[in-house]
Amino acid sequence: MSGTSEGTGPAGVAVPGSNRPLITERHSVGRTAAELRDYRAAFNAAHLAMAVVDHEGVVVTANEAFAALLGTEPVTLLEQSAADLVDLASDGRTWHAYREVLRGRRSRFRCTRRLKHPDGRTLWAEVTVAPVPDSRNVLLSITDISDRRELLARLRQVQMHDPVTRLPNRTLFFERLSAALESSAYDQGSTGRIGLCYLDLDGFKAVNDTLGHRVGDRLLAAVATRLTECADSDAHTRSGSHLVARLGGDEFAILVEDSTGTEQLADLARSVLVALQQPFDLSGQRLSVSASIGVVERAAAGTSATGLMQAADTTLYWAKADGKARWTLFDPERNAHRMTRQALSSTLRPAVERGEFALEYQPLVGMADGVPRGVEALVRWNHPQFGTLAPNRFIAIAEEDGSIVQLGRWVLRTACRQARRWQTDHPDALPLFVSVNVAVRQVWDSDLVADVAEILAETGLAPHLLQLELTESAVMGSAGRPLQALQALSDMGVQIAIDDFGTGYSNLAYLSRLPVSVLKLDGSFVRGFQDEAHPNPADETVVEAMVQLAHRLGLTVTAECVETAGQASRLRRIGCDTGQGWLYSRAVAPERIAELIGVGALSV
C-alpha cells in the first residue's frame, strides 16, 4: 500500500542499537553508561513494536514488542531485511517511499500492511518509518490496528447495506458500478461489456397502505432473496460477476459485470419475472406481486455510471408504460424519439414567442360543384433543428404541458386575420370561412369564449365565417364548463364542428342536444371507398346512415381524406355536403389560397 508523508519526530532522541552509539542529542557531547542503559531498557520494554534499521534496510536491533508481533525472538531479527519482515516491497509506490527515507531524501512515511502471524492469524499493521536524528539509521515502528479495521469494516457493512433486505444499498451499488466501468480488466481478455436489470415492484404502495409497512418490509426481504437466487444461478451458468442491490423503496438492481450480451440479460430478466410471479407466504399472509424491469446491456468502454442509469430508468419507464409485469430492452431509436420529444417540449413555449410557427390552409370544397367554401388552418412548426414539423409531432406535447393554450390563441388570431384579409382583398368573391382546431384543454384552461370574442372584434371577421373543430371524444358527453362554452360560441354565431366523427363511441341521442353545426367524417370511412372496382356495400351503408342522421339533425357533413374522383362521386351520391383532401388540394400557403378564390370548381 502507499504511504503518506508526515513531519519528523522530536529531535535529539535516538533508539539504542548494538555495538554503536545509539543515543544522541544535538547539544550534548555524550551520555553516561547509566543513561544509555536506561534508554535501552525503555526501548526494550515499550509496548510499541520498534526496530532500528540501517541505511541499507537491515535490522540493527528490535524490541520485544516487535518480535512478539512477528511471533519470534528479537535476536532472530538481526541482520534481516526490514522490508521483507513487514512486506514493504510488495508494491512499487511503497517500496520507493521506503527507499527514499533510507537515503535521507524523505522525512517520514506511513503505510498500512496486512501481515501473517506465525500462528496463522492475520493482522493489520500501521507501519511508520522515520530517520533517527544525527544518524544514518531509521526507526521502524508498527501499530496493530486490526481491531480498528474490524470496527471500520463493521461500520462500512452497516453504512453500505440496506437494513431491511441486507442487500448492498445505493451507495455501495454506485461504488461497485463505477469501479466496474473504470477497471482495466476490460482490456485484459474479458468481454468488456456490462449489463443491468433495473426493476421495481408493481403496486407495492398498495401493500404498505393496506397491510402495513411491517408486511411490506417482509415482502421486500423475500423479493431480495429470490433476486439473489436468480443472480447466483445466472452467475453459476454463465460468466460474469453479479451484484444485487436495493436502490431504495421497491427499486432493485442486478449488475452484471463482464456480461456476454443482451441474451444473457434477457434470460436473467425472464427468470426474475418467473421467480417473482410465484406467491409469497409471509407468516400466513399470501401475496402475489409482479415487477417491471428495464434491461440495458452495452460495451463498458465509453459508458458512464450516470449514462447507464439514465438508460435503465428510461427503459423501466417503458416497461411500466407498456403494461407492467414485463421486461423491456433499451432501444436507442425509441430513446432518440423520447429525447426529441423532450427537446420539443422544452422549446415549445419560447417557439411561439420567437415566431417559429406558421399556418397552411387546406380547402373545404362543395361536393356538388367543387367550389371552395372554406379552409382548414393547419399549424406547422419551422423548428431550427428538426425542420418543418406537422401537428402530430407537437400538438400532443402542447396539450400535455399546457402550452396549447398559448399556441391555440396564436393560431386562432392568425387564421381569423388571414380570413379577413382574403375577404378584403377579394370583395366580390364569396367569402371563405376558416376552420380552426381547438383542444379540449383550451376550453378548460382558458376563457375560450372571451378569446374568440376578442379576436373576432380585433380582426373584424364575422362570427359565421369562423368554424371551431373539436374531436368527437372532447365534444360527446360534454357537460358543465365545456358545454356552456360551446353553447356561448354557438349563440355568438360561430360554427362548431365535430372532427373525426365516427371513431369514438358516440351517444347519438346526446348529439341532438349539442350546439354543433357540422360533422366531419373520419378519413377511415372515406378510405373504404378507394376500391372502386369492388366496393364494399357495408361501407356505403354506414356512411349513408351517418349522413342521413346528420341531415335530419340539421347538420352539414364534411368528408375528410378525399383522394380520388371515384370517392368524390360516391360521397356526392350519398349526400355529403363538403369534401377535403388531396383530390382538391394539399395544405398550402395563404398566397396559394388567394389564387384559388374566384377561380371556380377545383374538381368535381
N, C-alpha and C positions, 0 to 999 in steps of 0.2 A: 504494500500500500504506500501511497505517497506521504511525505512528511510535511509538516508546516513549521516555518521558522519561528523562533522565539528569541527573546533577549538573553544575553549572557547572565549567568548567575552571579552571586556576590563574589567580588574579587578577594583574593588573599587566602582562599581555602583550597587545599589540595587533599586528595584522599590517599592514605598510605598505600604503598606497594612494597614489594620485596626487593632488597638489595639496592635501593636507590633513594635519593632524597624525595620524600613524599609530601611533606608539609612545607609550604612556602607562604610567605607574606611579603607584599611589595616593600614595606618599610622596615623589615626586620632582617638582621644578618643571619639568624638561625634560631633553632629551638632546642630546648633541653631534651635529653633522652626520655625524661618522665612525660613531658608534653607529647612527644611522639607516641609513646605507649598509650597515652590517653586517647589521642586521635585514632590510633589503630584499633583500640578497643571499641570506640564509638562506631567506627566503620563496620566492624565485625558484628556488633550487637544490634545494628539498625534493622528495623522491620522492612525497610525499603530495600529491594533487591538491587545491588550495585556491583559494578566491576570496573576496574581501571584497564583501559585499552591503550596500547602504544600507537604510534603514528602509522604502523603497518597493519593495524587492525587485530593484533594478537593480544589476548587477555594477559595482563600483568598480575593482577590479583582480583579476587572476587570474595564477597562476604557470604556468610552462612545463608542469608535470605535468598541470594541469587542462586546458590547451589541447590537449596531446597525447592525453589520454584522449578528447577530443571530436573529434580529428582536424583541428585548426585552429591558428591563432596567437593568443597572448594578446591582442593588440591588437584582434582581431575580436570579442572577447567583451565589451569595454567597452560600457556603457550598454544591454546586453541584459538581458532578464528571466531571472533565475536559475531561476525555476520552469519556464520554457519549455525551458531548456537541459537540465534533469535530470528533467523530467516530474513536477513536484510538484503539478500541478493536475488530474491525471487522475482522482483520486477525492476526494470531499468531506472525508473524515476527515484525509487527509494535508495537503490544502490548508489546512484550518482550523488544524492544528497548526503548520504553517509560518508562517502569518499571525500566530499568537499569539506566536511567537518574535520576528518582525519588530517587533511592537508592544510588546515588552518584558513581555508577560504570562506568558511561559513561559521557563524557563531553557534548555531544550535539547530537541531531538527527533531521532530517528534512524529511518530507513526504508530499505527495500530497493527498488531500481528496476532495471528491465530497459531498458538503453539500446542504441540502434543506432549503431554506429560508422560514419563515412562510408565506410569500405572495405567495408561490407556485413556485417561480423560483429556478432554480438550479445554483449553483456557484461552481467553482473550487477554492480551497484554498490551499496555501502552508503553512503548519504548522511547526513551529520551536520550539523546547523545549531545554532550556539551564539552567544550575544551576545559582542561584543568589549567587555571591561570599559572603563568610562568613555567609552563611545562609543555612538552610535545605530546603528552598523553591526553586522553579524553575520558570523561566519566560516562559510563553507560548505566542507566537506571531503568528498572522495569516495575510497572504497577499492574497488579492483577485487576482487570476491570470486567471480569466475567459476570459478576452479579449485576453491575451496571448495565452491561449489554443485555442480559436476560430481562431486566426490568424494561429497558427501552424496547426490546422485542415484544414484550407483553403489551406495552403501551401502543406500539405500532399495530399489533394484532387488533386491539380494540378500536384504534383510530381508523384502520383500513378495512374493517369488516362490518357488515350490517348486523346489528344485534338480533334481528328477527329471524333471518334466514341463515346466518353465519357465512354468507357468501361474501366475496370481495365487494366493497362498495364502489361508489362512483369515483372516488379519489384514486383508489388502487387500480381500478379499471383503466382510467386515463393514463396513469403512470405506466402500466403494462403496455397499453396501446402505443404510447409514444416511444417506449423502449423498443417495441417490436418494429416500428417503422424506421427507427434510426439504426437498428442493429446491422452491423456489417455482415451478419450471417447470410443476408440475402444475396451477397456477392460470392458466396463460397459453396456453390453446389446445391443450394436449396431451390425451391420452386420460385422464390422471390415474389410470392403472392400473399394476400391477406384477405380474410373473409369475416363477415359479421352478420349474425342474426339478431335483429333488434325487435323486441316484442313487448306487447302489453296485453293484459287480460281484458277481454270484452265484458263490460258491465260489472267490473269489480266494485265500483262505488255502491251498487245496489246491495252487495253482500255486506259491506260495512254499515250501510244505512238500515238494513232490515235485521241483520243478525248480530251486529256489533263488531267493534274493532278486534276483540279477542278472537272471534271466529275468523275474521279477515286475516289476522296475523298467522293463525294456524294454516289457513289456506295458502298464504304466501310461502310459508316454510315447506309445505307439501309440494307446491309447484317447484320450489328451488331444488328439492330432492329429485324430482323427475327430470328437470332440465339437466342436472348434473349427471344423471344416469344416461341420458341421451348423448351428452357430450363425451362422457367416458367411453361409451360404446362406439361412437364415431372415431374417437382418437385411437381406439384399440384396433379398428379395422382399416383405418387409413392413416396416412402420415399427418403430421401437424400437431401443434400443442394447443389445447383448448382452455379457455378461461370463462367460467360462468360468473356473472356479476349481477347484483341488483343495483340498478341505477337510481332508484327512488320510486315511491308509490308502488304501482303494479307494473313497473317497467323493468325488464331484464335484458341482458345482452349475453350472447355467446360469441366470444372472439376466437377465431381460428387462425393461428399463425402458420405460415408455410402451407397454405391451402393448395389443393390440387386443381381447383377450377370451380365454375358455377355448379356443376353437377354435384360435387360434394356438399356445397352449402344448401342446394335444393333438397338433397336427400336428408340432411340434418333438419331442415325446416319441416319436412314432411313427418319425420319421426317425432318431432316436438309436438306437432298438431295431434298426431295419433295418441301420444302419451297423455296429453292434457285432456283429450276427449273422454278418457276413462274417468268415471265418477270418483270423487274423493270422499273417503269416510273419515270425518273429523269428530272423534268422540261421539259416535252415533248420529252425527249430523251429516247427511249425504248430500254432496254438492256436485254439480256439473258446471264446468266452465269451458270457455274457448279462448283462443288467442289470435291476434293479428300479428303477422311477422313481416318485417321489411328485411330483405336479403340483399347484401352488397358483397361482391367479390371482385377484386381487381389487383393489378400489379402494385406492389408496395412502393416501388420507386415512383417518386413524384406525387405520392399520396400523403396528405396531412391528416392528423387526427381530426381536425375541425371539418375538413372536406369529407372524410369518411362518415362522420357522424351526421353531417347535413344530408348526405345521400341516404343514409339509413333512416333518418327521421322522415324524409320526404317519401321514401318507399313504404314506411309503416303507415303514413297518412293515406297513401294509395290503397293499401290493403284494407284500411278502415272504410274508405270511400267506396271501394268495390264490393262491400258487403260483409266484411269482418269474417272471422273464423277461417282465415286463409293466409297464405304466404304470397308475397309479391316480390319479383326480382327487379332490381333497379334498371330502369330503361333510360339511356341517355337522351333519346329523342323525346320521350314524354317529359323528361326533366327540362329539356330545352324549351318545350312548349310552355311548361309551367313558369320558367324564368322569363319568357317573353310576356306571358300574361302578367306577371308581377311588374315587369318593366312598363307595360301599358297602363297598369293600374296606378303606378306611382306618378306617371306623367300626364294622366288624362285631364285632370283639373287645370293644370297650367296650360295644356294644349289649347283649351278653349280661349283662354286669355291671349295666347300667342297667335290666334287666328289660323290654326293648323287644319281646321275643318272647312269643308266645302259641301255644297248641295248639288246633286244632279237630279234630273226630273224625268220621269217615265210617263208617257201619255196614257190617259184613260179614254178609250175610244168607243163611240157609239157602235153597237154591233149591227144596227140596221143600215147605217150609212158610212161607217168608217171615219166619221169626223171626230176630231179630238174634243172631248167635253171638259177635261181637266187633266191634271198631272199629279203624280205622287212624288213628294220630295223625299229623296234618299240621301242620307248623310254619308260622306266619305272623310276619312282621316288621312291627310297627307303627312304621314309620320316621317320625321327626318332620318330615322334609322331603318324602318321597316317598309318604307314606301307607302303607296296608297292602300288603305285598309278598308274593306267592306264592313257594313254594320255588324255582321255576325262575328267579327273579330273583337269588337269592343263594347257593344251595347249591353251584353250581359254583365260585363265588368262594371260598366257605369251604373247599372241597376243595383249591383251588389254594394258598391261603395257610396252610393247616393249622388254621384256626380251627374247622373242622368237628369236631375232637376235643372242644373245649370246648363247642360248641353241641350236638353229639350227646349228650354226657354230660348236659347240662341237659334235652334232650328226653326222654331215657330215664328220668331220675329223675322228671320232671313227669308223664309218661304213666303210669308204674307207680304213682305216688302217687295219681293220679286213678282208675285202675282199682281200686285197693284201697278208695278212698273209696266208689265205686259199690257195691262188694261189701258194705261195712259198712252203707251206707245202705239196701240192699235185700237183707237176709239171706235172704229166702225165694225170691228170683228166681235163675234160672240165671246164674252169674257170667259176665261178658263177658271174653274175652281182649283184650289190647291189642297191636296190631301196630305196630312202630317200624322206620323205615327206618334202615339202617346203611350208611355209606360205607366202601369198602374201606380208605381211609386211616385210619379209626378202628381197623381191625384191625392195621395196620402201625405206627401212631404212638402207640398207647396199649395198655394191657393191658385189652382189652375184656372178657375173661373175669372179671378181678378187679372191673372196674367193675360188670358185671351182677350178680355175686355180692353185692357191697356194697350195691347199690341194692335188690335183692330182700330182703336182710336188713333194710335200713333201713325199707322201706315195708311189709314183711310180705306182699307179693304172692307167690302160689305160682308156681313156675317155669313150670308148664304153661299159666299164663294170660298169659305173655309170648311174643310171636312177633317174631322179628327178620327183616326183609326186606333181602336183598341183591340187586343186579341180577345178571342172568344172566352178564354179562361178568366180574363180580367173582367169582362163585362157580365157574363152569365152568373147569376146569383148575387149580383152587386146589391149591397144594402148600406144603409147609413150614409156616411160621407160620400163614397163613390157615386151612389145613385143620386144623391142630392146634386152633386157636381154635374153629372150627365144631364139631369133634368134642367138645371140652370143654363147650361150651354145650349141645350135644345131650345129652351124658351128664348134665348138670345138670338136664335136663327141659325146657329152653327149646325152643320150636318154631322151626325155620329154614325160611324161605320164599324161593323164587327169584322175584324180581319181574321183570315184563316178559318172561316166558318166551316163547321163540319168535322173538325179534328178533335173536338172535345166531346164531353158527354152533356149535351145541352138539354136543359129543361125547356122544351119548345113552348110549353104553356106560359112560362115566365117571359118568353121573348116578346109577347104581345104587350107586356106592361113596361117595357124598357123604352126610353126615348131614342130609339135607333131608327135611322132612315135608310141605311144601306147594309147589305150583306155582301161580303167578298168571299166567294167560294175558294177554298184552299186549292192550290195547284195540283194536289194529288188526284182530285176528281177530274180535272181537265186533262191531265196526262193519260188518264184511262181512255181518252178519245183518240189517242195517237194512231192506233192500229185501224186505219180507215178501211182496209180490206176485210178485216174480221172484227167488226165492232162488237163489244160486249153489251147486250141489251140491258143487263143489270145496271151498268154504269149510267147509262142514259136514263133509266127509270129513277134511280136515286137522285140524280141531278135535277131531272124534271120535277120530281116531288118537292125538292127544296125550293126551286124557283117558283112553283105554284104557291107554296106556303108563304113565301116572302111576298109575293104579289098580293095575296089575299090579306096580308097584314099591312099592306100599303107601303112595302119596302121595295127598293130597286136592288138589282143583283149585278155584281161585277164578277167576271170570271178572270182569275189570275193565270199566268203561265200559258197564254195562248201563243202557240208557235207555228201552227200550220193553218192553211186555208181550210182544210177539212175540219179541223177542230172548230174554227170560227163558224163554219157553215152549220155544224150540228148544234153548237151553242146558240146560234141565232135562231135556229128552228125550234129549240126548246123554249126560248123566250128570254135569255139573258139580255140585260139592258146594255151593259158596257163590258169591254174586254181590255185586258192589259197583258202585254207580253212581247216577245221578240218579233212576232209576226208584224207588229206595228212599229215598234222602235225599242231599242235598249234605253237605259237611263242615260241621258245626255246633258251637256252643259246648258245653262239657261239661254245662251245665244242660239243654240240649235232649236229650242222650243219656239223662240221668236220667229224663226224661219218657217215653222210649220203652221203658225197661226194664219188662218185665212186661205190656206192652200187647198182646202177641201179634204176629200177622203184619203186616209193613209193606206187602207186596204179593206176590201170587203169580202 
